C-alpha cells in the first residue's frame, strides 16, 4: 500500500467531517487507506466514523480516550500500513488528484518528505498559497535545510508562501519516520506540528516540493483553536521551551538559536491575542495589562524580546515584536484593532 491518510477526529462538525473523508474516498489514485483516530469524541462523531469503516474496507477506526492532537496522531502513525503517511485535519479536505500527483512525484524522486501548497478557505472565498521562488529548491538539501528549519520557526521569509510549520500539506515516508522514531510530543498542547517538523526536516535526507495547492485549509473553524484559554501562557511556554531545546541540540548552528527566539516571540504574541487582549477574558483591562508586563519579564520571553531588531525583515511579525519589547500594550492593541478592521473591509 502506498499511502496512509491519518485523520485525528475529535467532535468534528458533521458536514466538515463528511467533506474531509469524502475528499479522500474520491481520490483518482486508489492505493491508500484512511485511519480515523477517534480521540474520545462524543457518540455521534464516533458513530459516523464507525459507519464509514463498515462501508469501506480501506477505512479503519481506532477509538481511544482523549489524548489530544499529538496523542491521536501518534496512534495513527503506530497503525499505518502505507509507505507514506499523509496527515489531514478532519475539518479540512484535499483535491481529488492529490494522491495521484504525490504518487507520480515520489516515483521520480528519492525523498523523505514531500510538501505542497494550500488554499485558505473562508466561506466561498479561497486564496492559494504556492512557493513563489521555486528556484530555492534547486540547492542541495543540506544548504536549503537551514532556511527551511528557520521558516518552521517563522524566522525566514524564503518559504513564507507555504506552511512549513504544519504537518498537513505534507507526506512523510513511513520507513524514515519509524527509523528516526519521529513522534509528536504528547506534553505539548499548542503548536505541536512546529516541534515535530523541526526534527522531521532535520532528519530528512531530501525534501521535495510539489507545486500544487491541493490542500484546502478551512479558516471558518480556525477561531476554535484561537479563543481565550486561561492555560494559554503555560501551553505556549512549553512549546517555546521545546523549540529552544531543539536549537540547543544544534549548538554548531547558532542561527537556529536566533530563530528559536523568534518563535518564542511569536508564542508570546499568541498569548497576548488569546489571553491578555482577548475579549472573552473576563479580567479588567488593568489586570490584563499588568499580566502582560509580568509575562514579558519571564523566560524565555525576557531574553527573546531583548534581541528584537526592528530592521530584521526576516521575522514575519517584527514590527509587532518591537512594540511588545517596548511594553506598548495600548499601542499594540490599537494597531491590531486597525488591522482587524482592514481585513474585514478587504473581505
C-alpha positions in Angstrom: 0.0 0.0 0.0 1.3 3.4 -0.9 -0.5 6.0 1.3 -1.9 6.0 4.8 -4.1 9.1 5.4 -4.2 9.8 9.1 -7.3 11.8 10.3 -7.5 12.7 14.0 -11.1 13.2 14.9 -12.5 15.0 18.0 -16.1 16.1 17.9 -15.6 17.4 14.4 -18.6 19.2 12.9 -20.7 16.6 10.9 -20.7 18.3 7.5 -17.0 19.1 7.7 -16.1 15.5 8.7 -18.1 14.1 5.8 -16.4 16.5 3.4 -13.0 15.6 4.6 -13.5 11.8 4.4 -15.3 12.1 1.1 -12.4 14.1 -0.4 -10.1 11.1 0.3 -12.5 8.5 -0.9 -12.9 10.4 -4.2 -9.2 10.2 -5.0 -8.3 9.2 -8.5 -5.4 7.2 -7.1 -6.8 4.2 -5.2 -3.9 2.6 -3.4 -4.4 4.1 0.1 -6.0 3.6 3.4 -7.8 6.0 5.8 -7.1 5.8 9.5 -9.7 7.6 11.6 -8.4 8.2 15.1 -11.4 8.9 17.3 -9.8 10.8 20.2 -12.6 10.4 22.8 -15.3 12.1 20.7 -18.9 12.1 21.5 -21.1 9.2 20.5 -22.4 10.9 17.4 -19.0 11.5 16.0 -17.8 8.0 16.9 -20.8 6.6 15.2 -20.1 8.5 11.9 -16.5 7.1 12.0 -17.8 3.5 12.5 -20.3 3.9 9.7 -17.6 4.7 7.2 -15.4 1.8 8.4 -18.4 -0.6 8.0 -18.9 0.7 4.4 -15.4 0.9 3.2 -12.7 -1.8 3.5 -9.8 0.7 3.3 -11.1 2.7 6.3 -10.2 1.7 9.9 -11.3 3.4 13.1 -9.3 3.5 16.3 -11.3 4.6 19.3 -9.3 5.9 22.3 -9.7 8.0 25.4 -8.9 11.7 24.7 -5.1 12.1 24.4 -5.0 15.4 22.5 -4.0 16.0 18.9 -0.4 14.8 19.5 -1.6 11.5 21.0 -4.1 11.0 18.2 -1.5 11.5 15.5 0.9 9.2 17.3 -1.8 6.5 17.4 -2.4 6.9 13.7 1.4 6.6 13.0 1.5 3.4 15.0 -1.2 1.8 12.8 -0.2 2.8 9.3 0.3 0.2 6.6 1.3 2.5 3.8 4.7 3.5 2.5 3.8 7.2 3.1 1.9 9.0 5.8 -0.3 11.9 4.9 -1.7 13.9 7.8 -5.1 15.6 7.2 -7.0 17.7 9.7 -10.6 16.4 10.0 -12.2 19.7 9.2 -10.1 20.3 6.0 -10.2 18.5 2.7 -8.0 17.6 -0.3 -8.3 17.8 -4.0 -9.3 14.6 -5.9 -6.0 14.3 -7.7 -3.6 15.0 -4.8 -2.5 11.3 -4.2 -2.1 10.8 -7.9 0.2 13.8 -8.1 2.1 12.6 -5.0 2.5 9.1 -6.4 4.0 10.5 -9.7 6.3 12.8 -7.7 7.8 10.1 -5.5 8.1 7.6 -8.3 10.6 10.0 -10.0 12.4 11.4 -6.9 14.1 9.9 -3.8 13.0 11.9 -0.7 11.7 11.6 2.8 9.2 14.4 2.9 7.0 16.0 0.2 5.3 19.3 0.8 2.9 21.3 -1.3 0.8 24.5 -1.3 -2.7 25.0 0.0 -5.8 27.1 -0.2 -7.1 29.2 2.7 -10.9 28.8 2.6 -13.3 31.1 4.4 -16.9 30.9 3.2 -16.8 30.9 -0.6 -13.5 32.8 -0.7 -10.3 30.8 -1.5 -6.8 32.1 -1.6 -4.0 29.9 -3.0 -0.6 29.8 -1.4 2.3 28.3 -3.5 6.1 28.7 -3.3 6.8 31.8 -5.4 10.5 31.2 -5.7 10.8 27.5 -6.7 14.5 28.0 -7.6 15.4 27.8 -3.9 14.6 24.1 -4.1 17.4 23.6 -6.6 20.1 23.9 -3.9 21.2 20.7 -2.3 19.2 19.9 0.8 22.0 20.5 3.3 22.1 24.1 2.1 18.4 24.9 2.0 17.6 22.8 5.1 18.8 25.6 7.3 16.4 28.1 5.7 13.5 25.6 5.9 14.1 24.9 9.6 14.2 28.6 10.2 11.0 29.0 8.3 9.3 26.4 10.5 10.2 28.7 13.4 8.8 31.7 11.5 12.2 33.2 11.1 12.7 33.1 7.3 10.6 34.6 4.5 12.1 32.4 1.8 9.4 29.8 2.4 6.8 32.2 3.7 4.3 31.3 0.9 3.8 27.7 2.1 3.0 26.4 5.6 6.2 24.5 6.6 5.2 24.7 10.3 2.2 22.3 9.8 2.1 18.6 9.3 -0.9 18.9 7.0 0.1 19.7 3.4 2.9 17.1 3.6 3.7 13.4 3.1 6.3 11.6 5.3 8.0 8.4 4.2 6.9 5.8 6.7 10.2 3.9 6.9 12.1 7.2 7.6 9.5 8.2 10.3 9.9 4.8 12.1 13.7 4.6 11.8 14.1 8.1 13.4 11.3 7.4 15.9 9.5 10.6 14.9 6.6 11.2 17.3 4.6 14.1 18.4 5.3 15.3 21.9 2.1 14.5 23.9 3.0 17.0 26.6 2.6 19.9 24.1 -1.0 21.2 23.7 -0.1 24.0 21.3 1.9 24.2 18.0 2.9 20.5 18.3 3.4 20.5 14.5 6.2 23.0 14.7 8.3 20.9 17.0 7.6 17.7 15.1 8.6 19.3 11.8 11.8 20.7 13.2 13.0 17.2 14.0 11.5 15.7 10.8 13.1 18.2 8.4 16.4 17.9 10.4 16.5 14.1 10.0 15.5 14.1 6.3 18.0 13.3 3.6 15.9 15.1 0.9 12.7 17.1 0.8 10.6 17.6 -2.3 8.3 20.4 -3.3 5.1 19.6 -5.2 3.8 22.8 -7.0 0.1 22.4 -6.3 -2.4 23.9 -3.9 -4.2 20.7 -3.3 -4.9 21.0 0.4 -7.9 23.1 1.5 -7.5 24.7 4.9 -10.7 25.7 6.5 -10.4 29.1 8.1 -14.0 29.2 9.2 -13.2 26.9 12.2 -9.8 28.4 12.9 -11.2 30.6 15.7 -12.0 27.4 17.7 -8.3 26.9 18.4 -7.6 30.6 19.0 -10.1 31.6 21.6 -9.4 32.7 25.2 -7.9 30.0 27.4 -6.6 30.5 30.8 -3.9 27.9 30.1 -2.5 29.7 27.0 0.6 31.1 28.8 1.5 27.7 30.2 0.9 25.8 27.0 2.7 28.2 24.7 5.6 28.5 27.0 6.1 24.7 27.0 6.2 24.8 23.2 8.6 27.8 23.2 11.0 25.9 25.5 10.7 22.8 23.3 11.8 24.9 20.4 14.8 26.3 22.3 15.7 22.7 23.3 15.9 21.8 19.6 18.1 24.8 18.9 20.4 24.0 21.9 21.0 20.5 20.4 22.4 22.2 17.4 25.0 24.4 19.0 27.0 24.2 15.8 24.3 26.1 14.0 23.9 29.4 16.0 21.3 30.7 13.6 18.8 28.1 15.0 19.1 29.7 18.4 18.3 33.1 17.0 15.4 31.6 15.0 14.1 29.8 18.2 13.9 33.2 20.0 11.9 34.5 17.0 9.5 31.6 17.6 9.4 32.4 21.3 8.3 35.9 20.4 5.6 34.5 18.2 4.4 32.3 21.1 4.1 35.4 23.4 2.2 37.2 20.6 -0.3 34.3 20.7 -0.5 34.6 24.5 -1.4 38.3 24.1 -4.1 37.6 21.5 -5.7 34.7 23.3 -5.3 35.9 26.9 -4.1 39.4 27.7 -6.2 41.1 24.9 -8.9 38.5 24.2 -12.3 40.0 24.6 -13.6 36.7 26.2 -11.1 37.2 29.1 -13.3 38.4 32.0 -10.4 40.2 33.7 -10.4 44.0 33.8 -8.1 45.8 31.3 -5.7 46.9 34.0 -5.2 43.4 35.3 -4.6 42.1 31.8 -2.1 44.9 31.1 -0.3 44.1 34.3 -0.1 40.4 33.5 1.2 41.3 30.0 4.1 43.1 31.6 4.7 40.3 34.1 4.8 37.7 31.4 7.2 39.8 29.3 9.9 39.6 32.0 9.7 35.9 32.4 11.9 33.5 30.5 12.2 32.7 27.7 10.4 35.9 26.7 12.7 38.3 28.5 15.7 37.1 26.5 13.7 36.7 23.3 12.4 40.3 23.3 15.8 41.7 24.4 17.0 40.5 21.0 14.4 42.3 18.9 15.8 44.2 15.9 13.3 46.5 14.1 15.4 46.1 10.9 15.0 42.3 10.9 12.6 41.9 8.0 13.1 38.1 8.0 10.8 37.9 11.1 7.2 37.9 10.0 5.9 40.0 12.9 9.0 42.2 13.5 7.0 45.4 13.9 4.7 43.9 16.5 7.6 42.3 18.3 9.2 45.8 18.6 6.0 47.1 20.2 5.9 44.2 22.6 9.5 44.6 23.5 8.8 48.2 24.5 5.8 47.1 26.6 3.5 49.2 24.5 0.3 47.4 25.4 -2.1 50.2 24.4 -0.4 51.0 21.1 -0.3 47.3 20.2 -4.0 46.9 21.0 -4.8 49.9 18.7 -2.6 48.5 15.9 -4.3 45.1 16.0 -7.7 46.7 16.0 -6.9 48.7 12.9 -5.5 45.7 11.2 -8.6 43.7 12.0 -10.9 46.3 10.6 -8.8 46.5 7.4 -9.0 42.7 7.0 -12.8 42.8 7.4 -13.1 45.6 4.7 -10.9 43.5 2.3 -13.2 40.5 2.8 
